[in-house]
Amino acid sequence: MDNYIKNQIDIINQKIKEMNALYHIAAGKSGIADGEICIWSTLLNSDEEYTQQDLCEMLSLPKQTVNSLISGMVKKGFVLLEHIPGTRNRKVIRLSKEGIAYGKNRVMWIFEAEQKAMEETEPQEVQICISMLEKYIANLKREFSDE
């Protein structure tokens, strides 16, 4: 393998791990599980309705992981599950009043920090990064599926 390419792959993987470590620290400060950050972000920052299946697809998380995280949030009184009429067992996930309050007081700072960090980054750099990651991920998926 070309050393330059291997080095670039290592740097990209290291930066992804570094960002994951930052979210791990933020989750700890908020008193939530790492995986919950994505769910809180989705539920707090959107007016859309989501099911567990929607979250699995959107967040690229396994069904068992999402189920476990949502179950924990239900036990804490942060979310409510409402049955969707006409379906066998699909349920919409909604933040409870307690969940909204907790999210705003203990979790929202993470998303505000993300926004501030993004605002301090040049828009062209952001677009280049997004474009590169999209291409890299698509190429990697193709390579993995060809194996």
C-alpha positions as CSV (number, residue, x, y, z in Angstrom):
1,M,0.0,0.0,0.0
2,D,1.2,3.5,-0.8
3,N,2.6,5.1,2.4
4,Y,1.0,8.5,1.6
5,I,-2.5,6.9,1.2
6,K,-2.0,4.8,4.3
7,N,-1.0,7.9,6.2
8,Q,-4.1,9.8,5.0
9,I,-6.4,6.9,6.0
10,D,-4.7,6.9,9.5
11,I,-5.2,10.6,9.9
12,I,-8.9,10.5,8.9
13,N,-9.5,7.5,11.2
14,Q,-7.7,9.3,14.1
15,K,-9.7,12.5,13.6
16,I,-13.0,10.5,13.7
17,K,-11.8,8.8,16.9
18,E,-10.8,12.2,18.3
19,M,-14.3,13.6,17.6
20,N,-15.9,10.5,19.1
21,A,-13.8,11.0,22.3
22,L,-15.0,14.6,22.5
23,Y,-18.6,13.4,22.4
24,H,-17.8,10.7,25.0
25,I,-16.6,13.5,27.3
26,A,-19.6,15.6,26.6
27,A,-22.0,12.7,27.3
28,G,-20.2,12.1,30.6
29,K,-20.6,15.8,31.6
30,S,-24.3,15.6,30.8
31,G,-24.8,12.3,32.6
32,I,-26.0,10.4,29.5
33,A,-24.8,7.3,27.6
34,D,-22.7,8.1,24.5
35,G,-25.3,6.8,22.1
36,E,-28.0,8.9,23.6
37,I,-26.4,12.1,22.2
38,C,-27.6,11.3,18.7
39,I,-31.1,10.6,19.9
40,W,-31.3,13.7,22.1
41,S,-30.0,15.7,19.1
42,T,-32.7,14.3,16.8
43,L,-35.6,14.7,19.3
44,L,-34.6,18.2,20.6
45,N,-33.7,19.8,17.3
46,S,-36.5,18.6,15.1
47,D,-40.3,18.9,14.9
48,E,-40.5,15.6,13.0
49,E,-41.9,12.5,14.5
50,Y,-39.7,9.5,14.7
51,T,-40.1,5.8,15.4
52,Q,-37.3,3.5,16.6
53,Q,-36.9,2.2,13.1
54,D,-36.5,5.8,11.8
55,L,-33.8,6.5,14.3
56,C,-32.0,3.2,13.4
57,E,-31.9,4.2,9.8
58,M,-31.1,7.9,10.3
59,L,-28.4,7.4,12.9
60,S,-26.9,4.2,11.5
61,L,-27.3,2.4,14.8
62,P,-28.3,-1.2,15.4
63,K,-32.0,-1.8,16.3
64,Q,-31.0,-3.3,19.7
65,T,-28.9,-0.3,20.6
66,V,-31.7,2.2,19.8
67,N,-34.2,0.0,21.7
68,S,-31.9,-0.2,24.7
69,L,-31.3,3.6,24.7
70,I,-35.0,4.5,24.2
71,S,-36.0,2.0,27.0
72,G,-33.6,3.7,29.3
73,M,-35.0,7.1,28.4
74,V,-38.5,5.8,29.0
75,K,-37.6,4.5,32.5
76,K,-36.1,7.9,33.3
77,G,-39.4,9.5,32.2
78,F,-37.7,11.5,29.4
79,V,-39.6,10.0,26.5
80,L,-43.1,8.6,25.8
81,L,-43.9,6.0,23.2
82,E,-47.3,6.5,21.4
83,H,-48.8,3.7,19.3
84,I,-49.4,4.7,15.7
85,P,-53.0,3.8,14.8
86,G,-53.3,1.3,12.0
87,T,-49.9,-0.4,12.7
88,R,-49.1,-3.5,14.6
89,N,-46.5,-2.2,17.0
90,R,-45.0,1.0,15.6
91,K,-44.7,3.8,18.1
92,V,-43.7,7.4,17.8
93,I,-41.1,8.6,20.3
94,R,-41.9,11.9,22.0
95,L,-40.0,13.8,24.6
96,S,-42.0,14.2,27.8
97,K,-42.1,17.5,29.7
98,E,-39.4,16.2,31.9
99,G,-37.4,15.1,28.9
100,I,-37.7,18.6,27.3
101,A,-36.6,20.2,30.5
102,Y,-33.7,17.8,31.1
103,G,-32.6,18.1,27.5
104,K,-32.6,21.9,27.5
105,N,-30.8,22.0,30.9
106,R,-28.3,19.1,30.5
107,V,-27.9,18.3,26.9
108,M,-28.6,21.3,24.7
109,W,-25.2,22.8,25.4
110,I,-23.6,20.1,23.3
111,F,-25.6,21.1,20.2
112,E,-24.9,24.8,20.9
113,A,-21.2,24.0,21.1
114,E,-21.4,22.2,17.8
115,Q,-23.1,25.1,16.2
116,K,-20.6,27.6,17.5
117,A,-17.7,25.4,16.3
118,M,-19.3,25.2,12.9
119,E,-19.9,28.9,12.7
120,E,-16.2,29.4,13.4
121,T,-15.3,27.2,10.4
122,E,-15.2,28.6,6.9
123,P,-18.3,27.5,4.9
124,Q,-16.1,26.3,2.0
125,E,-14.1,24.1,4.3
126,V,-17.2,22.6,5.7
127,Q,-18.6,21.8,2.2
128,I,-15.3,20.3,1.1
129,C,-15.1,18.1,4.2
130,I,-18.7,16.9,3.7
131,S,-18.1,16.2,0.0
132,M,-14.9,14.3,0.7
133,L,-16.5,12.2,3.5
134,E,-19.5,11.4,1.3
135,K,-17.3,10.2,-1.5
136,Y,-15.0,8.3,0.8
137,I,-17.9,6.5,2.5
138,A,-19.5,5.6,-0.8
139,N,-16.3,4.2,-2.2
140,L,-15.6,2.3,1.1
141,K,-19.1,0.8,1.0
142,R,-18.5,-0.3,-2.6
143,E,-15.1,-1.8,-1.7
144,F,-16.5,-3.6,1.3
145,S,-19.5,-5.0,-0.8
146,D,-17.1,-6.2,-3.6
147,E,-15.2,-8.4,-1.1
